[in-house]
Amino acid sequence: MSAIQTTGRILLAALLWTAIGWIFALPGLSAGDDWHRELLGSLAQWWSWGLLTPFILAADRLLPFSGKQLRQRFVAHLIASLLFTSAYVYVSAAVRAAMGIGAWSRLLDTALLPSALRGMFLWSWQVYWLILGGWLVYQYYDRYVSGELRMERLERRFSEARLNALRMQLDPHFLFNALNTISSQVERDPKLARRMIGHLGDLLRLSLESKDRQEVPLAEEMAFLDHYLAIQKIRFGDQLNIERHIAAEVKYASVPCLFIQPLVENAIRHGISRRAAFGTVTISAQRVENRLEIRVLDDGVGLPAGWALETSSGLGLSLTRERIAGLHPNGSSHFAVRPRAGGGTEVEISLPLRLMEGDRNGSAA
């Protein structure tokens, strides 16, 4: 612990014991004229306990008994309570003398402890147990409650770091594929290549704007997808047909950022581009009870024989599945890739429906 932290704790403890002294002095302040001496007496009492508290806590830490040995700990503290309460009698007398409301000779009076036993000893003994009880409550909170909260924060940070790592893998993957698409048109049709570069610039801008967000409204995700599809439409022309069926009620649903584009890219590269004739990619999103159902369909060449998502080497699909599972853990999401009955491939995603109110209100304004 640094010197600044130690000083801060000492000041905080001093303020705490002073506040307690003021509170216990209030009845005497309102009842008598000698309020000054009444206040100093109360402060002397609680400052004395403040001086003894670090030693009480140190004694508890030094006990050789574990938390389960309750009987042994109780007996040890029973003995310690008598010793510390006796010590309080002398510490209090010294503090009162230092504050000018008592005599130093009182410390040498053999009748000091016996008189305290007949007077305030029982109350002082109870104060010891109150201090110990407060310390044990703090230890329990720090060990279990606060410890669990710290563990939750660490797990959340780890999860966020993992999602960011997945996102960082996905961005270059998308960028390299887009650049390859553009490079194939540079010599063949420079004008088309320049248009592609313009859309790629918009894609990069949107990607940078959302780099600190794991989730965005579906409308924003579709706007990002539009720029990517514009590049692909320039490349494939009439060979590529895109259909969208986005229900208005899910327009501002919360979805993982940059998760539809890899699915559409996969449908185009591995499905539509391998066909001799034109093909169609369909993107749909609708509400089913309290869930958001998203499908990406294509009528391309379909999945290879024996293909399985778990063993697939495709980066886009695997990263997208991991990100969705990370954002919606404990089986609350569903991600499936399967062949369509009429040919082609279907990707189905089911997420808990959460509307991003802030984005909806901002767009409405």
C-alpha positions as MATLAB code, in Angstrom:
seq = 'MSAIQTTGRILLAALLWTAIGWIFALPGLSAGDDWHRELLGSLAQWWSWGLLTPFILAADRLLPFSGKQLRQRFVAHLIASLLFTSAYVYVSAAVRAAMGIGAWSRLLDTALLPSALRGMFLWSWQVYWLILGGWLVYQYYDRYVSGELRMERLERRFSEARLNALRMQLDPHFLFNALNTISSQVERDPKLARRMIGHLGDLLRLSLESKDRQEVPLAEEMAFLDHYLAIQKIRFGDQLNIERHIAAEVKYASVPCLFIQPLVENAIRHGISRRAAFGTVTISAQRVENRLEIRVLDDGVGLPAGWALETSSGLGLSLTRERIAGLHPNGSSHFAVRPRAGGGTEVEISLPLRLMEGDRNGSAA';
ca = [
       0.000    0.000    0.000;
       1.407    3.430   -0.929;
       2.025    6.252    1.534;
      -0.824    8.261   -0.021;
      -3.289    5.396    0.460;
      -2.138    4.896    4.054;
      -2.537    8.612    4.815;
      -5.964    8.621    3.219;
      -7.129    5.686    5.331;
      -5.827    7.306    8.520;
      -7.672   10.542    7.733;
     -10.854    8.636    6.896;
     -10.645    6.685   10.163;
     -10.065    9.922   12.108;
     -13.119   11.524   10.515;
     -15.203    8.421   11.267;
     -14.307    8.294   14.958;
     -14.764   12.062   15.279;
     -18.223   11.804   13.733;
     -19.147    9.023   16.172;
     -17.894   11.169   19.051;
     -20.039   14.096   17.928;
     -23.123   11.877   17.593;
     -22.764   10.415   21.099;
     -22.123   13.895   22.528;
     -25.349   15.369   21.146;
     -27.638   14.352   24.074;
     -25.210   15.881   26.582;
     -24.764   19.029   24.498;
     -28.474   19.758   24.519;
     -28.957   18.888   28.192;
     -26.177   20.807   29.954;
     -24.301   24.083   29.902;
     -20.836   22.531   30.006;
     -21.070   21.467   26.346;
     -17.368   21.982   25.738;
     -16.280   19.423   28.330;
     -19.086   17.064   27.283;
     -17.917   17.140   23.674;
     -14.256   16.654   24.565;
     -15.142   13.726   26.820;
     -17.067   11.989   24.056;
     -14.286   12.613   21.511;
     -11.694   11.282   23.969;
     -13.726    8.099   24.411;
     -14.088    7.345   20.682;
     -10.626    8.541   19.679;
      -9.270    6.059   22.216;
     -11.135    3.257   20.502;
      -9.847    4.587   17.201;
      -6.283    4.219   18.472;
      -6.965    0.663   19.657;
      -8.812   -0.506   16.533;
      -5.684   -1.219   14.403;
      -4.373   -3.442   17.201;
      -7.728   -5.259   17.473;
      -7.700   -5.962   13.739;
      -4.052   -7.026   13.853;
      -4.824   -9.433   16.697;
      -7.659  -10.977   14.669;
      -5.340  -11.467   11.676;
      -2.741  -13.158   13.901;
      -5.154  -15.764   15.248;
      -4.031  -19.224   14.117;
      -7.598  -20.468   13.695;
      -9.347  -20.756   10.335;
     -12.764  -19.328    9.630;
     -14.396  -22.728   10.332;
     -12.952  -22.987   13.856;
     -15.629  -20.724   15.314;
     -15.426  -21.980   18.907;
     -11.667  -21.465   19.130;
     -11.935  -18.011   17.560;
     -14.692  -17.007   19.971;
     -12.675  -18.104   23.029;
      -9.615  -16.263   21.720;
     -11.610  -13.070   21.176;
     -13.302  -13.433   24.567;
      -9.866  -13.279   26.199;
      -8.729  -10.506   23.842;
     -11.857   -8.474   24.582;
     -11.050   -8.402   28.300;
      -7.458   -7.382   27.610;
      -8.333   -4.657   25.095;
     -11.144   -3.294   27.251;
      -8.695   -3.028   30.149;
      -6.190   -1.340   27.849;
      -8.905    1.084   26.751;
      -9.288    2.308   30.332;
      -5.664    3.484   30.364;
      -5.612    4.744   26.771;
      -8.743    6.774   27.445;
      -7.216    8.261   30.588;
      -4.088    9.234   28.616;
      -6.125   10.823   25.796;
      -8.237   12.785   28.283;
      -5.082   14.030   29.970;
      -3.604   15.052   26.605;
      -6.817   16.976   25.796;
      -6.685   18.816   29.146;
      -9.795   17.297   30.680;
      -7.970   14.782   32.885;
      -4.823   14.421   34.953;
      -1.755   12.425   33.951;
      -1.492   11.166   37.527;
      -4.711    9.268   36.917;
      -2.692    6.714   34.927;
      -0.771    5.769   38.080;
      -3.885    5.484   40.230;
      -4.352    1.856   41.296;
      -8.066    2.490   41.589;
      -8.425    3.405   37.898;
      -9.194   -0.075   36.549;
     -11.406   -1.203   39.495;
     -13.478    1.982   39.220;
     -13.871    1.388   35.482;
     -15.040   -2.166   36.188;
     -17.814   -0.757   38.360;
     -18.713    1.928   35.818;
     -18.315    1.848   32.019;
     -16.488   -1.465   31.620;
     -19.523   -3.391   30.334;
     -20.302   -0.699   27.742;
     -16.657   -0.554   26.677;
     -16.550   -4.342   26.410;
     -19.550   -4.195   24.072;
     -17.786   -1.588   21.946;
     -14.963   -4.090   21.403;
     -17.433   -6.626   20.014;
     -19.050   -3.982   17.804;
     -15.657   -3.127   16.308;
     -14.868   -6.802   15.807;
     -18.298   -7.441   14.265;
     -17.858   -4.568   11.820;
     -14.437   -5.931   10.862;
     -15.789   -9.437   10.278;
     -18.642   -8.074    8.141;
     -16.119   -6.116    6.066;
     -13.965   -9.227    5.643;
     -16.972  -11.256    4.509;
     -17.979   -8.586    1.993;
     -14.426   -8.192    0.680;
     -13.854  -11.941    0.392;
     -17.173  -13.079   -1.008;
     -19.437  -10.283   -2.240;
     -16.760   -7.887   -3.489;
     -14.645  -10.835   -4.646;
     -17.513  -12.120   -6.774;
     -18.069   -8.658   -8.217;
     -14.375   -8.380   -9.061;
     -14.519  -11.808  -10.695;
     -17.569  -10.756  -12.712;
     -15.732   -7.618  -13.858;
     -12.690   -9.678  -14.840;
     -14.860  -12.160  -16.726;
     -16.681   -9.314  -18.483;
     -13.395   -7.671  -19.466;
     -12.054  -10.998  -20.700;
     -15.209  -11.530  -22.742;
     -14.961   -8.021  -24.221;
     -11.287   -8.551  -25.045;
     -12.123  -11.844  -26.747;
     -14.918  -10.238  -28.776;
     -12.608   -7.397  -29.774;
      -9.996   -9.925  -30.859;
     -12.590  -11.701  -32.999;
     -13.649   -8.363  -34.480;
     -10.022   -7.490  -35.264;
      -9.660  -10.786  -37.117;
     -12.835  -10.152  -39.083;
     -12.011   -6.602  -40.250;
      -8.785   -7.498  -42.124;
     -10.477  -10.591  -43.575;
     -13.240   -8.430  -45.022;
     -10.789   -5.738  -46.193;
      -8.484   -8.151  -48.026;
     -11.410   -9.769  -49.815;
     -12.752   -6.371  -50.876;
      -9.331   -5.287  -52.130;
      -9.003   -8.508  -54.135;
     -12.367   -7.805  -55.726;
     -11.299   -4.273  -56.669;
      -7.868   -5.333  -57.948;
      -9.525   -7.706  -60.396;
     -11.232   -4.720  -62.061;
      -8.391   -2.170  -62.070;
      -7.048   -3.058  -65.538;
     -10.274   -4.425  -66.960;
     -12.464   -1.408  -66.131;
     -10.770    1.496  -64.257;
     -14.043    3.434  -63.895;
     -15.701    0.519  -62.125;
     -12.626    0.126  -59.944;
     -12.832    3.792  -58.898;
     -16.498    3.367  -57.974;
     -15.606    0.291  -55.947;
     -12.876    2.218  -54.139;
     -15.412    4.920  -53.259;
     -17.731    2.363  -51.687;
     -14.768    0.722  -49.938;
     -13.887    4.089  -48.410;
     -17.437    4.373  -47.055;
     -17.167    0.840  -45.682;
     -13.922    1.643  -43.874;
     -15.390    4.846  -42.452;
     -18.426    3.023  -41.082;
     -16.202    0.263  -39.713;
     -14.001    2.789  -37.878;
     -17.033    4.637  -36.509;
     -18.335    1.413  -34.965;
     -14.998   -0.086  -33.867;
     -15.712    0.570  -30.158;
     -19.188   -0.967  -30.292;
     -19.949   -4.653  -30.249;
     -23.634   -4.136  -31.112;
     -25.435   -1.713  -33.426;
     -29.024   -1.257  -34.636;
     -29.993   -3.564  -37.473;
     -30.619   -0.508  -39.691;
     -26.983    0.554  -39.247;
     -25.763   -2.953  -40.033;
     -27.855   -2.964  -43.213;
     -26.440    0.444  -44.227;
     -22.951   -1.030  -43.924;
     -24.049   -4.024  -45.978;
     -25.403   -1.746  -48.734;
     -21.913   -0.394  -49.485;
     -20.487   -3.894  -49.652;
     -23.289   -5.044  -51.957;
     -22.714   -2.006  -54.170;
     -19.166   -3.245  -54.774;
     -20.417   -6.739  -55.576;
     -23.164   -5.432  -57.889;
     -20.534   -3.479  -59.827;
     -18.493   -6.666  -60.146;
     -21.276   -9.146  -61.021;
     -23.818   -6.837  -62.638;
     -27.100   -8.545  -63.495;
     -25.673  -11.910  -62.464;
     -26.298  -10.960  -58.813;
     -29.764  -10.247  -57.464;
     -30.291   -9.060  -53.871;
     -33.613   -9.257  -52.033;
     -34.265   -7.703  -48.615;
     -37.207   -8.454  -46.329;
     -36.602   -6.455  -43.146;
     -39.653   -6.004  -40.918;
     -40.121   -2.415  -39.735;
     -40.528   -3.497  -36.093;
     -36.980   -4.914  -35.966;
     -35.261   -2.030  -37.737;
     -33.679   -0.874  -34.485;
     -33.056   -4.283  -32.967;
     -29.636   -4.739  -31.407;
     -27.376   -6.995  -33.482;
     -23.634   -7.782  -33.469;
     -21.691   -5.220  -35.443;
     -20.455   -6.424  -38.847;
     -22.076   -9.850  -38.713;
     -24.371   -9.962  -41.774;
     -21.691   -8.909  -44.262;
     -19.540  -12.063  -43.781;
     -22.629  -14.223  -44.276;
     -23.605  -12.450  -47.497;
     -19.994  -12.503  -48.681;
     -19.871  -16.240  -48.059;
     -23.104  -16.728  -50.028;
     -21.753  -14.751  -52.988;
     -18.223  -16.223  -53.068;
     -19.077  -19.867  -52.444;
     -22.592  -19.981  -53.855;
     -23.530  -17.419  -56.508;
     -20.111  -16.805  -58.121;
     -19.767  -20.505  -58.981;
     -22.962  -20.556  -60.986;
     -23.032  -19.977  -64.717;
     -26.373  -18.124  -64.538;
     -27.418  -15.306  -62.215;
     -28.256  -16.002  -58.599;
     -30.171  -14.424  -55.728;
     -29.189  -13.678  -52.151;
     -32.093  -13.005  -49.782;
     -31.710  -11.280  -46.411;
     -34.706  -11.391  -44.077;
     -35.273  -10.255  -40.511;
     -38.461  -10.508  -38.515;
     -39.782  -10.732  -34.990;
     -40.950  -14.110  -33.707;
     -42.405  -13.622  -30.225;
     -39.539  -12.089  -28.213;
     -36.777  -13.099  -30.589;
     -35.132  -11.697  -33.692;
     -34.969  -14.209  -36.543;
     -32.467  -13.432  -39.335;
     -31.917  -15.538  -42.455;
     -29.430  -15.248  -45.299;
     -30.445  -17.468  -48.238;
     -28.814  -18.110  -51.577;
     -29.674  -20.326  -54.539;
     -26.058  -21.091  -55.357;
     -24.248  -24.381  -55.711;
     -24.945  -25.374  -52.102;
     -22.766  -26.979  -49.444;
     -20.161  -29.643  -50.274;
     -20.932  -33.237  -49.360;
     -20.129  -33.950  -45.731;
     -19.756  -30.249  -44.873;
     -20.150  -29.353  -41.174;
     -19.916  -25.973  -39.502;
     -17.788  -27.329  -36.646;
     -15.076  -28.585  -39.016;
     -15.320  -25.828  -41.614;
     -12.169  -23.813  -42.292;
     -14.159  -20.756  -43.375;
     -13.064  -17.770  -41.262;
     -16.132  -15.584  -41.775;
     -18.667  -18.160  -40.589;
     -16.628  -19.381  -37.613;
     -15.816  -15.875  -36.344;
     -19.414  -14.740  -36.749;
     -20.688  -17.764  -34.832;
     -18.171  -17.171  -32.008;
     -19.051  -13.490  -31.731;
     -22.771  -14.221  -31.549;
     -22.202  -16.889  -28.890;
     -19.981  -14.487  -26.931;
     -22.553  -11.690  -26.983;
     -25.434  -14.054  -26.183;
     -24.012  -16.815  -23.931;
     -25.710  -19.701  -22.143;
     -27.552  -20.923  -25.198;
     -29.625  -17.752  -25.662;
     -28.682  -17.545  -29.362;
     -28.940  -19.967  -32.277;
     -26.705  -20.149  -35.358;
     -27.210  -22.771  -38.040;
     -26.014  -23.346  -41.621;
     -27.841  -25.918  -43.722;
     -28.663  -26.737  -47.342;
     -31.910  -25.424  -48.806;
     -34.493  -27.845  -50.106;
     -34.565  -26.167  -53.530;
     -30.790  -25.788  -53.785;
     -28.379  -23.362  -52.241;
     -27.617  -22.588  -48.624;
     -29.501  -21.114  -45.685;
     -27.963  -19.411  -42.655;
     -30.373  -18.982  -39.751;
     -29.686  -16.803  -36.693;
     -31.961  -16.371  -33.705;
     -31.207  -13.759  -31.036;
     -33.062  -12.306  -28.049;
     -34.910   -9.237  -29.318;
     -33.556   -6.030  -27.765;
     -34.507   -2.684  -29.241;
     -31.903    0.090  -29.035;
     -34.157    2.922  -27.856;
     -31.460    5.586  -27.996;
     -30.747    4.964  -31.680;
     -34.450    4.778  -32.520;
     -35.208    8.074  -30.816;
     -32.174    9.712  -32.388;
     -33.198    8.601  -35.861;
     -36.780    9.683  -35.322;
     -35.597   13.162  -34.381;
];
